[in-house]
Amino acid sequence: MASQGPRLFTEGPIGPALVRFAIPVMLGNLLQTGYQLTDAFWVGRLGAAAVAAVSLNMPVMFLVIAAGAGFGIAGATLCARYAGAGDQSMVNHVAAQTMMTVASISAVFAMAGYAMAPHLIHWLGVAPDVYANALSFMRVSFFGVIFVFLYAMFQALMRGVGQMRMPLVIVMCMVALNFALDPLFIYGAGPLPPQGVTGAAYATLLTQALAATAGLLLLFRGRHGIKLTLANLKPDFAYIKRAFLLGLPGSIELSARGLGPMAMSFLVAGFGTQTLAAYGVGANVLQFITIPAMALSMSVSTLVGQNIGAGHHGRAERAAVLGIVMGLGLLTLVGIGVFAFAPVVVAFFVPTDPGVIAEGAHFIRLMCLTWGGIGVQLCVVSAFRASGNMMAAMIVALVSQCVFQLPLAYVLSKMTSLHVEGIWWSFPIANIATAVFCMLWFARGGWQRAMPTNDGRLAASITEEEIAEEGIRS
């Protein structure tokens, strides 16, 4: 069964392969986002302060997960390489080492995050009516970090070998369960007392634990392209070191993308609870609508990675170009549709607050017509990662957040008369500027230098150390 993915991705027409893989990934990501959307839907009935409390948690959790995600990026990249090369033993070994390392890292992050939660919320400068709910929600969420890590790595490894059916089934079941549990925990039922905002966190924690357990069981059964064994779970410190070198730029990249929303929340919080709630809704919508482009970018990553492993470098480049064009067109069309229905979209999350609806719709309309730039960025970065060029992906993230997005938001909101309007305008400007930057870099062809050269060696003989060194040199 493991060979079906490589044959699909390394032979035949590229477009159908991209779409065939992207569809289940997109459905899985849509359902995964259902965790946040379900919380936002039910918590939105409690008012703007409750929505603001949940909104603060999202960038913090993203940052924590991003800090340890480098091993997952390295594992998925190497799994795709070895799957393309037909080396099943290395696929299994990489997967086991990735899961073992990520479990250890996530446990440390969970404990540290729980202890640091009051300080994080204080640093964000939230209003008094938001603080208590934000703290309780964040602390419960930190308990679930280990489950989030494990399931995210399970999904990434499955993508690397081209298997997405079972992750889709698991997420479908868990989101449906979360939707049913949320109102019970939030509002109470029978002997279960109402727990308000914190109840949504408890419901999500339970379903995340079940999802992680299901993923691990599937990996140990070994019927979906990867098989974990107790022998492979013995720490291989040489591999861990090499994976760390390969994945470190990926962790920095995702951390930069996590720090951006956190810093933006800090800026927005200074303009009041209503504005923070509008930003939270806008951030939810942005996360939701980028899912099709993220699925496409993951499909690009798998095709590029497996074709590099198989030695088909020209096909890998064609897959990247086609994905970029499709990403631009897809999110541009989505943006046009959302522009027309922005107030309705915001009202879905906060139906009883006209002020939040008006401000949220204005924010969304300012940025949505430039969403095509996000599609370009996601696909270019995926091609960079799959080629082993983690440094390029990291630099794109740093430029996007630290050169465009955050400086623009700060200057326009603090040093001009635009105030919060300046924060809203930073989104479309950054989307366009980052897309142009990505395309210029991609067009130069430098990203291909991270690919192993076709010097007659079998792809399976390329070691993790060589891959890591190529990624770091780039």
C-alpha positions, 0 to 999 in steps of 0.5 A: 500500500505504501507504494501507491503514493509514490507511483501516483506522485512520480508518474503520470499527469501532474495536475490530477496528482496535485488535485487528487492529493489536495482534496483529502488534505483540504477536507482534513484541514477544513475539519481540523479548523472545525475545532476553532470554528466550533469553539468560536461558534458556541463561545460567540453566544457568550459575548465579545469578551468571551470571543476575545478570550478565545482569540488570544489563545490561538496565536499563543498555541500556534507559537508553542507548536511552531517552536517544536515543529521543526522535527515534524517538518524534517520527518515529513520531508525525509519520509517523502524522500525515502518513500519516493526512493522506495526505502521502507525501512528508513521511512519507518525509522524516520517516523518513529524517531520523529514521534518519539522526539516530538512527544518529549518536546511537547511534554516540556512545552506543555508544563512550561506553557501552563506555568507561563500562561498568566505572564503571557496574558499579562504581556498581551495587555488584555482588558480586565473583563477578558483576563480570567476567561483567557487564563483558564482557557489557555491553561486547559489548552496547554494540557492538550499540547502533547496531543496536538503535537502527536496528531500533527506529526501523525498527519505530516508523516502520512502526507509524506508517504501519500496516505491521507484517508485515515487522518481524514476519517479521524478528524471527521469523527473528532470534530463531530464529537467536539461540536456535540461536547462544546455546548454540554461543557460550556452551558452544562447538562444534567450533573455537568455544571456550566463552565463557560469559556473554559468548557470549550477548552475541555471539550477540545482537549478530550477530542484531541487526546482521542485523535492522537491515540487513534493516530498512534494505534494506526502507526503501530498497526502499520497498514497505511505506509508507516509501521512503528516498532518498539525497536525503532523508538529507541533514541537514535541520537545521530539521527536526532542531531541531523533532524534537528539541523534540518528542522531548526530553520523550519521551527524558526520559520513557524515561530516567526509566523506564530509571533506575528499574530501574537504581536498583532494581538498585542497591538489590537488589544490596545484598541479595546475589546470590540476591536480585539473580537473583530480581529479574532473573527477576521483571523478565524476567517483567514485561517479557514479560507487559506485551507484550500491553498494550504492543502494545495501547498502540502500536495506540492510538497509531497510531489516535489519531495517524492520526485526528488527522492525518485530523481525526477527533478524536472517533474518536481519543478513543474509540480511547484510551478503548477501549484503556485498558479493554482494557489494564486487563482484559487484564493483570488476567487475565494477572496472575491466571494468573501468580499460580497458576503463579509458581514454575513460571515462575521455574523456567523461568529458574533451574531449579537454584536453589531459593532463587531460585525461592522468592524470585522466585515471592514477588516475582512474586505480590506484584505480578502482581495489580496488572498491570492498572494497567500496562495503564492507564498504557501506553494513557494515555501512548500517547494523550498521545504520539500527540496531541503531548502529550509533556510529559504522558507525561514527567510520568507517567513522572517521577511513577511513578518519582520519586514512587511507585516509587523513594521507596517502595522505598528507604524500605520497604527501608532505613527499615523492618524489611521490607528486601528485602520493601519493594522487592517491595511498592513494585511493586504500590503504584506500579502502582495509584497511577500508574494512578489518577494517569493516569486522573485526568489523562486524565478531565480532558480536558487531553491533547486540547489538544495536538491540532490544532484543527479549524479547516478547514485540511487536516491535511497543512498542519499543519507539524512546527513547529506540532506541536512547539510544541503538544507543548512548550506542553502 
